[in-house]
Amino acid sequence: MILNKTSSVEDYQIASRFDSLRKILKTEEYAQHLEKPLAYWALPTDRRLPLVLLGRTLGDLLEMPFVELTATPGIGQKKIRSFVGLLSRAVNTDPNDLTVEDVKSSGNGSVQSEKEKLAEKFDPSSVSEVVWSKWRATVIKHNLENETLGRLAPNLQGMTRVNWNTRLGEFTDHTLAEIKARKTHGEKRIHALLEVFHGLHKLLSNLGEEDYLVVRVKPHRIDAVQQWVARTLQSTTIPDKTEIFEKFVKPLLEQLHVDATEQVANLADDRVGLSGPITSVREVARRMDLTRARVYQLLNEISDIMQIRWPGGRREVYELLAKFEAEANGKQEQLDQFRSTVELIYPNHRRGGTEPLERAESAEGNTESIESGTDVLGA
């Protein structure tokens, strides 16, 4: 460490700190760190970052004498102090934490400490490349790349509609900086994306592995309804009105209140007779002071939401409806609310149009089996 005569005590302290951190980072256990750019440890909320150095790798920067670093154009005392702070973050990043590339090659992960979990409480403004890399690694480890953002989002109101069907795998090979650089990815879209990855990491990061078990992630209300449908398909009796409401109608309406606007959710309530008789489209239009064409548009939003949340649901609920119809034996009236709910979430025709909708999903891969795995309920 060589400084000139005009150097202050603070300069000596920073230089000494740099030397100490460099010795630690150049040990064998930190070898993977040296391949990362300095920006990997920067946070969006950081101020006075040494921008000219952020794109260079730690290995490259640690080969430079401290005096040469301080002489870099645009690097003053505040920015060199910020630079040393980033080095300190790098030292405090566990070398055993897997990167996305490690997960692709080995499929194994390390268990987070309680301190790490608390530190990763979701705040989109404080997500660094280190944290983002962990979240991507979790998605890859559990083979969730083909899941869609909309299916696993806490709610759909906070997500741009065009992103509902976007696969998680479209982001797992990219740094956060690369994603933010896309012209179509503004603050709202980035926030929704990070929220999905954060939720999955929080849920799955500490799960162990068993060769004979598999984990499925799905919205918890949809999971409850799906399990009820599966059990009821095996039953020899038709459930009463109360059970149909509590196990099928109610959780689906609750899901719509999470995902849809208040206007759409209230429309759903009216159409299945939540607080009174089942209401026709004409009556709803009159009550809401809307045209019937607009009501049909709102109803179509409901089926779009359910197609995202429960992509294999159409086949399952129509199979159950067919079973009920065949076994009703004069109990048709107790099925009225079930029929209305099925038509609400998976209509036979595009509402307001004439084209028929398929009753069964053509892609079997969109449905989850509950026979061979343990389901972990999503947000």
Secondary structure, DSSP 4 states (H G I P E B T S, - for coil): ----TT--HHHHHHHHHHHHHHHHHTSGGGTTGGGSBGGGG--TT--S--HHHHTSBHHHHHTS-HHHHHTSTT--HHHHHHHHHHHHHHHTS-TTSPPHHHHHHH----PPPHHHHHHT---GGG--HHHHHHHHHHHHHTT-TTSBHHHHSS-STTS-GGGTT-BGGGTTTS-HHHHHTSTT--HHHHHHHHHHHHHHHHHHTT----TT--EEEEEHHHHHHHHHHHHHHT-SS---HHHHIIIIIHHHHHHHHHHS-HHHHHHHHHHTTSSSSPPPHHHHHHHHT--HHHHHHHHHHHHHHHHHH-TTHHHHHHHHHHHHHHH-TT-GGGGHHHHHHHHHHS-SB-TTS--B--SS-S-GGGS--SSSSEEEEE-
